Amino acid sequence: MKSRSIAWLKYDPTGAEFADVMLGPDMLSAVGVAIGGHPFPYRLDYTLQTSARFVTSRLCVATRGQGWRRSLTLSRAASGAWSAVTEMEGLTPLRLPGGDVQLLDDVLDCDLGLSPLTNSMPVLRHGLLAGDRAIDFLMAWVSVPDLSVHLSKQRYTPMHSDKDRHIIRFEDSDGSVADLTFDNDGLVLNYPGLACRLAQLG
């Protein structure tokens, strides 16, 4: 297992994220914290665990701000069935956490909103750092900070690689397009418009 500590500065909306990541040959786990200011200041804490082939097994997320807090535990069983457990305290104009997990039956990956970390799982599972063709995915996208869960159609297309930089184009069904830069471990260095890696820590 390889241990990495990663920090990203976020642009729009502004914020920051720090994650301790453990990487194995076909598994990933992480503990992270993020802060943001839209639609109002909040803190987010998460833990992520995958099973073999970098398939999500559990994502636990908690957000809190002035006068409110909420949490989501999103799990995928070996059978492929997803479940979501949520908690809420306080009143906010945010959407309710969770959602219809029956829509996620064909999904292998979670995608935590505004987090560069969860782009790594599909890239690593399908060898896209050295790939040469586009692959389409269905993701369990978690909106932040409300923690509502949605089905998201996404495409990853390898564009260019050199010895320590790999550019993969990300597209989703909402029309977002960005050329993401990954390091040799499959962790995001730069996500144009969203986040950029701060100084290497380990």
C-alpha positions, -999 to 999 in steps of 0.1 A, spaced: 0 0 0 12 35 -8 3 64 15 -3 99 0 -13 132 16 -28 156 -9 -41 192 -6 -60 210 -33 -70 247 -36 -104 252 -51 -114 280 -74 -152 281 -81 -166 281 -56 -135 289 -35 -123 265 -9 -98 238 0 -95 201 5 -70 178 22 -70 140 20 -49 112 34 -51 85 7 -41 48 8 -35 32 -26 -32 -5 -33 -29 -24 -66 -67 -24 -70 -81 -6 -39 -82 29 -25 -92 44 8 -92 80 20 -100 103 48 -105 139 39 -118 174 50 -129 203 29 -142 238 35 -163 259 12 -184 291 12 -213 285 -12 -242 289 -7 -229 296 28 -198 286 48 -195 249 56 -171 222 66 -172 188 50 -156 156 64 -155 123 45 -142 87 45 -141 66 14 -135 29 9 -134 9 -23 -135 -29 -28 -115 -47 -55 -111 -29 -88 -115 5 -72 -153 -1 -69 -169 21 -42 -180 1 -12 -187 30 12 -187 68 13 -194 86 46 -199 124 44 -208 149 70 -213 187 64 -220 214 90 -224 251 92 -239 277 115 -269 262 131 -271 230 109 -254 197 102 -262 166 81 -246 133 71 -248 107 44 -236 71 44 -237 58 9 -229 21 6 -227 -4 -23 -231 -41 -15 -213 -69 -33 -246 -77 -51 -245 -42 -66 -273 -28 -45 -268 7 -31 -282 21 2 -282 55 18 -286 65 54 -290 102 63 -292 124 93 -302 161 96 -301 188 124 -312 224 120 -330 242 92 -314 253 59 -328 260 24 -307 231 10 -322 200 -7 -327 170 14 -297 146 17 -299 111 0 -322 102 -29 -335 73 -49 -307 47 -47 -327 24 -69 -315 45 -98 -279 35 -90 -282 -2 -98 -256 -1 -127 -232 23 -108 -198 13 -96 -184 47 -84 -194 75 -62 -185 110 -72 -183 135 -43 -192 169 -56 -163 194 -58 -138 168 -48 -109 159 -72 -103 126 -53 -132 106 -66 -122 111 -102 -94 86 -95 -114 54 -92 -127 51 -128 -93 62 -142 -74 36 -121 -99 7 -127 -98 11 -165 -61 19 -169 -69 53 -184 -34 67 -176 -21 46 -205 -55 43 -223 -64 53 -258 -102 52 -259 -131 70 -243 -152 51 -217 -187 60 -205 -197 57 -169 -227 61 -146 -218 77 -113 -235 82 -79 -229 119 -77 -232 135 -43 -241 172 -43 -223 194 -18 -231 207 8 -266 193 7 -255 157 2 -283 148 -22 -275 118 -44 -281 118 -82 -273 96 -112 -247 112 -134 -236 101 -169 -199 108 -175 -172 102 -201 -134 99 -196 -112 102 -227 -74 99 -225 -58 128 -244 -21 128 -237 5 112 -215 42 117 -207 64 102 -180 46 119 -150 16 138 -164 -16 123 -179 -44 144 -194 -79 129 -195 -109 148 -207 -139 147 -184 -174 153 -198 -208 149 -181 -244 150 -192 -248 185 -178 -224 198 -205 -193 202 -183 -160 196 -201 -125 198 -185 -91 183 -193 -79 169 -160 -42 163 -153 -33 132 -132 0 121 -117 14 85 -120 -7 74 -91 -39 85 -107 -45 114 -84 -56 148 -98 -29 175 -102 -51 200 -119 -89 202 -126 -94 234 -146 -120 256 -131 -123 235 -100 -91 227 -82 -53 226 -83 -28 206 -62 -9 225 -36 27 216 -27 34 179 -25 33 166 11 40 129 6 
